[in-house]
Amino acid sequence: MKLSTATNDSPTRQAFMQRQEYANNYPAGIRNHRKIDFWYNEILFGRVDQEGNIVYPSEAFLKQLDSGEGTYFVLDFVASAYQAFRDSMLAQESQNHFINLDGTPFEDRFEPTKGWISINTNYDVYIRDYYESFLLPFLADPSREGEIINFDDFIVAFTRLIDRTSLAAPFTKTEYIVSKYSSPLVSGLMVEFAEKAHGDDPKKILDFVNNINFELYREIASQHGFAVDLNAPWRLIADVGSVVMGKAMAQQGVDLNSVFDTYYYQSSLFDIPNLKIHLYNFYNSFVRAFPTTRSSTVAMKNGQSMSLTSARPRVIMSEDEYGRRYTNAFWMRLYLYIRAQETNRDWDQYKFDHTARRAVDFLKYSGEMPALKFINKEVKRAPGEYLQTEEYRRGVFGFKRKRE
C-alpha cells in the first residue's frame, strides 16, 4: 500500500486529503475482505440497531476472553469466535504459513489488549465533567448567577445552555453513545490485540497493512466472521451480518434479526431516570457552591441615595418535594426539548409545542413506554445526518414549564 503521511498533528486539510488517500489505497485483498470505517462510513456500527435506535449491550451477555494478562469482556458469541480465530492463527503459525511474527505487531499472537468498555461507567465520568466544565461555569457567570433562586430558575438556565452547546457536548446518554466522546468498543463486538495510535497513518501502513502476513491475517479473520477496522488494523469487529458470525450467534440462540432485541438495551427508554437524578444532583451542587444570591437596591436616606446589598438564600429542595413538584409530564417535555436540540431538529415553536402535547397525551393515555418511543421516533436521525458536513441549521424553539 502506498504510504500516506497523516497524523493527528497534521493540518486539518492535509489530514483530510491524506486520509481519503489512505482509504482509497487500502488494499481490498484476494477476496475483497470486509472492512469497517468508523471515521466516515460506518460510525454507528454496533451502536444502533436495524431500526436506527441507539443501543448498548446488556452485561448479562458478556463473556471473558481467554487472556494471559488483563481481564477483557465481549459478547459471548464474539468471545467464542475470537478464540476460534486465535486457534486458527496459531495453527497457521505451526504450519509455517506466517513469516517472522517476532518483532512485528503480531508477536504477541493476538493476545487481547482491549474489549468491551462499559458505557455506564464512561458516561458517569463524562456527566461529572459536563457539570464541572460546562454547566457550573455557565450558571456561575455573574450575568445569570443572581437570577437562579430555585429549581425553576435553574431549569431556565440549563435549557439555555443546552441550546448553545448540545451539538458539541451531548447531555443524554443516548446522544453520548453515538458522539465522538464514546468509543466503538462499547458495543461489545470488538477485540483489539495491540496498543497503537489510531491517528498515525504511516505506522499503520508500515506495521500492519504492508506486513507480509497481513493478507493471511485478514483471511483467517474473515473465515471466523470478523471484519478488520480500516483505521485500526489491530481491531477485529464481529460482522453480525456475515454467514460465519451468524453461526456463532446461532449457538447462543440469536441471529441478525433478534440479536439487538435480545442482547441490547434501547438507550432512549432509560434517559429520563438519568435526567432526573443528574439535574437534582447538579442543582444541589450549585446551591452548595453558591448558597446565597446577592441583590442591590437603591434607597434614600437623609436625602441621599444609597446602594444597599442584601443576601437571599437559594431554595433547597428535598427529594420528596422534587418528586411531587415535577411530574412525569414535565420530564417528558424537558426530555423532548433536550433530544430535539441534540439531534438538531429544525423545528419552530409550534412544532415543538405540538410534539410535546402529543408526547404527554401518549403518557396520559398509553403510558410512559409508548411516550418515550414516540419521542424517539420524532427525533431519530437518518444515518446520513450523523455525517453532516453542511452548516448546521438550528430550530427556533424554547422550553417553558407548563403548570400541571
C-alpha positions, 0 to 999 in steps of 0.5 A: 500500500502506498504510504500516506503521511497523516497524523493527528498533528497534521493540518486539518486539510492535509489530514483530510486529503491524506486520509481519503488517500489512505482509504482509497489505497487500502488494499481490498485483498484476494477476496475483497475482505470486509472492512469497517470505517468508523471515521466516515462510513460506518460510525454507528456500527454496533451502536444502533440497531436495524431500526436506527435506535441507539443501543448498548449491550446488556452485561448479562451477555458478556463473556471473558476472553481467554487472556494471559494478562488483563481481564477483557469482556465481549459478547459471548458469541464474539468471545467464542469466535475470537478464540476460534480465530486465535486457534486458527492463527496459531495453527497457521503459525505451526504450519509455517504459513506466517513469516517472522511474527517476532518483532512485528505487531503480531508477536504477541499472537493476538493476545487481547489488549482491549474489549468491551468498555462499559458505557455506564461507567464512561458516561458517569465520568463524562456527566461529572465533567459536563457539570464541572466544565460546562454547566457550573461555569455557565450558571456561575457567570455573574450575568445569570448567577443572581437570577437562579433562586430555585429549581425553576430558575435553574431549569431556565438556565440549563435549557439555555445552555443546552441550546448553545452547546448540545451539538458539541457536548451531548447531555443524554446518554443516548446522544453520548453513545453515538458522539465522538466522546464514546468509543466503538468498543462499547458495543461489545463486538470488538477485540483489539490485540495491540496498543497503537495510535489510531491517528498515525497513518504511516505506522499503520501502513508500515506495521500492519497493512504492508506486513507480509502476513497481513493478507493471511491475517485478514483471511483467517479473520474473515473465515471466523466472521470478523471484519478488520477496522480500516483505521485500526488494523489491530481491531477485529469487529464481529460482522453480525451480518456475515454467514460465519458470525451468524453461526456463532450467534446461532449457538447462543440462540440469536441471529441478525434479526433478534440479536439487538432485541435480545442482547441490547438495551434501547438507550432512549427508554432509560434517559429520563431516570438519568435526567432526573437524578443528574439535574437534582444532583447538579442543582444541589451542587450549585446551591452548595457552591453558591448558597446565597444570591446577592441583590442591590437596591437603591434607597434614600436616606437623609436625602441621599441615595444609597446602594444597599446589598442584601443576601437571599438564600437559594431554595433547597429542595428535598427529594420528596418535594422534587418528586411531587413538584415535577411530574412525569409530564414535565420530564417528558417535555424537558426530555423532548426539548433536550433530544430535539436540540441534540439531534438538531431538529429544525423545528419552530415553536409550534412544532415543538409545542405540538410534539410535546402535547402529543408526547404527554397525551401518549403518557396520559393515555398509553403510558410512559413506554409508548411516550418515550418511543414516540419521542424517539421516533420524532427525533431519530436521525437518518444515518446520513445526518450523523455525517453532516458536513453542511452548516448546521441549521438550528430550530427556533424553539424554547422550553417553558414549564407548563403548570400541571 
